[in-house]
Amino acid sequence: MMNSPYSIFDARTLNDIHREIQGVYLENARPWVIGYSGGKDSTTALQLVWYALTELPPEQRKYPVYVISSDTLVETPVIVSYITGTLDQIAATASKEEMPFQTAIVRPKTEDTFWVNLIGKGYPAPYSRFRWCTDRMKIQPANRFILNKASEYGEVIMVLGVRKGESTTRDQVLSLHRIKDSLLSRHTTLPNAFVYTPVVDFTMEDVWMYLLSNPSPWGGDNRQLVTLYRNTSAQGECPLVVDETTPSCGNSRFGCWTCTVVSKDKAMEGLIDNGEDWMLPLLEFRDFLAETQAPERKPEIREHRRRNGQITILNNKLVHGPYTLDFCKELLKRLLTVQQQARKDGPDPNIKLITDDELEEIRKIWRTERQDWQDAVPQIYAEVFGNRDWIVDDTFSFNEKDKEILAAICAEKEVPVTLVSKLLDTERQMDGMSRRAGIQSRIDEIFHEDWRSEEEVRAGLDSGDPQ
């Protein structure tokens, strides 16, 4: 006879779990920060904490519980709508029932967003060996919030909806940092933060069983979450069916619609297959980004120098740097066109796939770091949406005509036009400053960049002398 699958509820009742949560809350006089992603595990953890604290007398619910969600600004729009609506419900219900829950959405700084790095600085689309996005867009914003609360209260407890068996690495981290004779672990990087994982011993079946057997305390509909999982799963797999009215649900993960680390975005494909047709241009844009990772495309769309101005040779091959400015202009126009289409066909006529602050930051980077003397961002925007107001920069003095004249002179003198452009930009940026002590070192840095053309580099590789 085969053994039945393990379930947390074979060994513990809900009352047991609630008492554990209450004990951790009361024994550790610190505020809690619950990481809420909108997914099944974080929803289960949050719901368990809510019900456990409800059973405490009001005077004992004195430590605030912050429910934070990360918005990278490139989250799948359907998921953003779901999470935002849920946070609104949580805040309203907590206020009405005098529960200690407060909600917050953490976002990356403008200079750290996906589009500012990809389109502004030219960072190539992320892949497994250069996943530059996660730390900037998710980890740092959450850590800033945690550190802020830690400085305010001394210490905080992070409540995470993580489970054993999801990841070998995660299991190792959980066991490595566990405090002896305690349900808490030390945070891996933040010294004044501790971690509590109330669903660590739950199976995936336990999670779904709990959510479908216990109503949302803030008035949400857990079956809507199940439907969301079903719609974001290309396979339509179902780990658990409670009754005939339960829709099937897959093991999808919610994430960024721009993610090129995975080979296919099954979640977005699933949403489109289940009626969100307006998202098809987003998927096509994401696939276009993924195609830029092909080795044969790199000479066409990426600089032969790195962002620091140096040329890298590895195994007698040229390692390409950021996207060229021309290709970044193409990306921006494509993105704005997709945004226009999403406004026309989608549920939100004002949706912004890229924010105004990001557009201004990209414009600044192009003008000050990438010698965009024609000021292309407003022109590209106008081609798609028409004219709008932009921040006035009185310090910028060069224009497209100046660039044409400079290019002609540099060609005649056989001097790299980008070199002279950078020197002129540096002088302009430091003009009028009371202290110009740094200008000489900056000019020296520019001269020490590698100004060989790609043709010269490749000729050196062919001759066996890459230097």
N, C-alpha and C positions, 0 to 999 in steps of 0.2 A: 504494500500500500504506500502510495507516494505521500510525502509530507506536504502539508498545506503551506502556501507561501507565507513568509513572515509578515506580520503587521504590528505596528506599534500598539494598536488597540488590543492585541492579545495579552499584552503585559501591563498596560496602563489605561486608566480611564481618563476621560476629559477632565474630571475633577482633579485627578492626580497632576495632570499637566498644568491646569490652572493654578494649583497650589504651588507648584514649582516656580512658575512665573511670578506669582505674588511674593514668594520668598526672596527671589533675586531682586525684585523691585524694592522691597522693604529693607532688606539687609544691606543694600548698597545705596547710600544716600547720594545718588548722582542722577542727573537727567539722562534720558534715553534718546538715542537717535536711531530710528528705524529706516533702513534703506528699502524703499518701495519702488519696484520696477514695473508694477502692473501685472506681473506674471503670477503663476499659480503658487509658487513657493513663498514669495514675499507677501502675497495676499493672505496665505494661511498663517504665516508668522504674525502679521499685523492683526488679523482677526482673533487669533488666540490671545494676544496681549490685551486687546480691547475687552474681550469677554472676561478675562482674568481680573483686570482692574475694575471692571463694573461691579464685581462681587465685593470689592473693598469699600469700607465706609468712606464717604467723601473727604473726611479730614486726613485719611491716609494716602489719598491720591494727590500728594503735594509735589512730586517731582515731575517736571514737564517731560512729555514724550513728543519729540519732533519727528514727523513723518516726512522724509525728504525723497524727492524723485529727481533723477538726472535727466535734463533735456540737453542733448548735444547740439540742438538746432538742426540736426539732420535725421531725427527719429522718424520712423514711418508715420505719416500724418494720421492714419486711423488709430494707431496706438497712442499718439500724443493726445488726440481727442478723448480717448477712453481714460487715460491717466488723469488728464486735467479735470474731467468730469468727476472722477472718483475722489480726487483731492478736495474738490469743492464740497462734495457730499460729506466727506470726513470732517472738514472744518465746520460746516454748518451743524452737523449732528453733535460734534464735540462741544460746541458753544451752547447748544440747546440743552444738552444733558450734563453740562458742567464736568466733562471729562478733560483730562490734562493734555489732550492731543493738539498739536499745532502742525500745520503743513507748510512746506517750502519746496520750491523748485530751484535746483542749482544748475547754473549754466556756465560754460567756459567763458573766459575773458575774450573780448572781440579779437585780440591778436592771436588767440589760440584756437579759433574755430576752424572747422573743416575747410570752408571755402577760402578763408584768408590764407591758410597755408597752401592749399592746392592751387587756387587760381591766383592769389596774390604773390606768394613766394615761389610758386612753381613746384612744390613738393609733389613727387609722383604719387599716383593712386596707391594706397597702402597695400602691402602684401605681407606674407608671414614673416619675412626677414627684415622688413622695414615697416613695422606697425606703429607709425608715429602718432596715430590719432588717439588711442585709448588713454594714455596718461594725460594728455592735454585736455581732452574733451570730457572725460568721465572721472578719472581718479583725482586730479587736482581740484576741480570744483567741489567735489564731495569732501575732500580733505580740508579745504578752506573753511567749509561750514563746521566740520567737526572741531577743528582747531579753534575756531571762534568761540564755540560753546565750551570747549575745554578751558580756554583762557578766562571765560566768564565764570565758570563753576568750579574750576580746578581739574575735574576729570569728567569723562562721559562714558556711557556704555553704548556701544553699537549693537543693535539687534539686527541680525542678518538671517534671511531665509535660505540658508544653505543646508544641503543634505549630504550625508555620507554616500560615497559610491558614485557621485556625479563626476568626480575628477580625482585621479590618483594624487595629483599635485595638491589639490585642495585638501584631501584627507590628511596628507602629510603635514600641511601647514596647521590644520586644526589640532592635530595631536602634538605637534612640536611646541605650540605656544599655549597649551592648556595649563592653567594654574593648578597646582596640587591641591586636592580637597576642595575644589571650587568648580562651579559650572561656567566660570568665565575663562576666557583666553586673553592673552595680551595681543593688542593690535600689532600687526607685522611691522608697521613703520611709524605709528604715532604713539609717542611715549605716554601720553595722558589719556589714552583711550583703551577700553576693554571691549571684548566681543562676547556676545551671548547669542547662542543659536538654538532657539526653542524647537525647531523642526529637524534637527540634525539627524535623528533616528527614524524619521518618517520615510516610507517608500513613496514612490510616485503615486501608487494606488491609494496609499493612506491620504495623500494630499487631496486627490480628487474626491475620495470618499468623504473626507471632512468637509470640503467646500460644498458638496452637493447635499450634505446632510445637515448643515448648519447655516442658517441665513446670514447674510451680511449685516453686521450690527449698525452700519451707517446708511442702510437703505439701498445698497447696491444689489445687483442681481448676479449671483455667481454663475448662473447658467449662461449669462452673456459672456462671461470670461471663457467658459467652455466653448461657446460658439466662436469666440475670437481665436482660440487655439485651433479649432477645426478649420476655420477659414484661412489661417496662416500656414496650414500644413498641406504641402503638395501631395503627400501620400494618403492623407485622411486616416492615419492609423489611430486606433482607439485603445488606450491602456486599460480602460475601465468603462463599463456600461452599467449604470445603476438601475435604470428601468427603460421602458420602451420610449419614453419622451426625452431621454438623454441623448443629445447629439454626439457624434463621434468626435474625438479630439486627438490632435497629434502632439508630438514632442517638440514643437517649434520653439524657437527663442525669439523674443522681441529684440529689435536692434535698429541700426541705422539703415536707411534705404539706400545709402551711397556705398555700403560696405563691399569692398572688392577683395577682402581677405578670403571669403568663401568663394567657391567656384560658381555657385548659382544661388540666387536669392529665392529660396523656396517659399519663404514667408510671404514675400511680395507677390510671387507668382500665384500662391494660394489665394491671396486676397483678390487678385484680378480675376482668377477663375471663378471666384464666388461673388462676382458682381461689382467689384470696385474697378470697372474698366478705365476710369479716368486716370488711374495710376500707371497705365501702360507706358506713357512717355517717360515717367520716372524710371521704370525698369529698363527701358531702352537706353536712357542716359547712363544708368549704372553699368549696363553691359558695355557701353561705349568706353567708359572709364576703365573697365577691366581689360578691354582689348589693348589699351595703351601699355600694358605690361609686357606685351609680346616683344621679344628681343629685336625682331626685324623692324619694329616701329621706332625704336629709340633714336637712331640717327636722324630720323625725320622730325621728331617732336621734342627732343630734349637737348639741352646745351651740352657741349663737350667739356665744359668746365663746371666745377662744383660751385655752390653758393659762396664759398670763401675765395673764389677766384683761382683755385688751384686745379691742376689736371691730375687725375688718378689713373694709373696704369696697373692692372692686376692680371697676372698670368699672361703678360704681353697683349692684353686687350684693354681698350679704352673703356673706363667706367663712366657712363653718362651721368650728368647732373640733373638739375631741375628742368621742368617743361620750359620751352622757349616762350618769350613774351607773346609772340604771334599765336602760339597754340593756346596760351592762357586766354587770349582775346577770343579765340574760337570757343573755348569752354564756357566763358562768361556769356557769350551770345546764345549758345545752346541752352544753358541753364535758364536764362531769362525767358527764352522761348518756351521751355517746358513749364515754367511758372505761369506764363500767360495761358497756355493750354489747360493747365490744372485749374486756373480761375474760371475758365470758360466751361469746362466739362465736369469739374468736381463739386463737392457740396459747399465749399467755402470760396466765395467770389473774391475774397481778400487774402487768400493764402500767400505766405511769403516763404519760398524755399531758400531765399537768401535775404538777410535783413538789410535795412538802410545803413546801419552802422558798419556791417561787413563791406558793403559797396564803397563806403567812404574810406575804410581802412585799406582795401585793395587799391583804390585810386591813389592813396598816399604812398603805398609801397611801390607801385608802378612808377610814380613820378620821381620819388626820391632815391630808390634803389635800382630801378630797372630802366632808367633813362627813357621813360615814356613822355617825351616832350609834346606829343600831340594831345595828351590828356584824353586817352581813349575811353575810359569808363563812362563818362557822361554821353559820349557819342554812341557807344554800343547800347546803352540803356535807351537812348532816344530812338534808335532804330526799331526797338521792340515795343516800348511803352510810350514814347513821346517824351517831351522835355519835362524836367522837374528841377527844383531848386537844389543846389549843391553848396557845400561849405566853400566860402570864398578864401582862396589862399593868395594873399597879396605878395608873398615872397617868391612865387614862381615867376620866372622872367623869360624862360626859353619856350619856343613853340615848334610846331612841325616844320615850318619854313627854315628856322634856324638849324634844325637837324639835317635838313637836306643840304644846306650850304656847308655845314660841318662835315658831312659825309663826303662831299665832293673834294673838299680841301684835304681831308685825311687820306682819301684814295690817291690823290696826287702826290702826297708826301709819304705814302706807304706807312701810315701810322694807324693802328687800330682805332676805329671811331669810338668804340665803347670806352677805351682808355681815356680819351680826351673828354668824352661826355661825363664820365665819372669824376674826373678832375674838376670840370666846370661845375658840376652839381655840388661837389664838396665845398668849393669856394663859395658858391651861392648860399648853401645852408649855414655856413659859418660867418657870412657877411653881416656886419653890424653887431656881432657879439662882443661884449666887453672884454672877454678873454678868448684869444684865438691860439692859446698855447698848444692845443691839440691838432691844429691844422697840419703842421709839418709831419707829425707822426702818421696822420691819416693819409697824407699824400705819399709818404714812404710806403705805407701798406699797399696802396694802389699800385705803385710801381713794382712792388715785389709779387704781385699776382702774376700768374702764368698767362702771357698774352699771345702765345702761339695760336694760330688758327687750327681748326680741326684737320685741314689738309696737311699742315706741317706736322701735326702729331702723327697722323696715319702714315705719312711718308717716313717718319722716323721709325715707326713700328715695322714697316715693310723692310727697312734697311737694317733692322736689328738694333737700332740705337733709339729707344723710346725717349731718351732725354734730349 
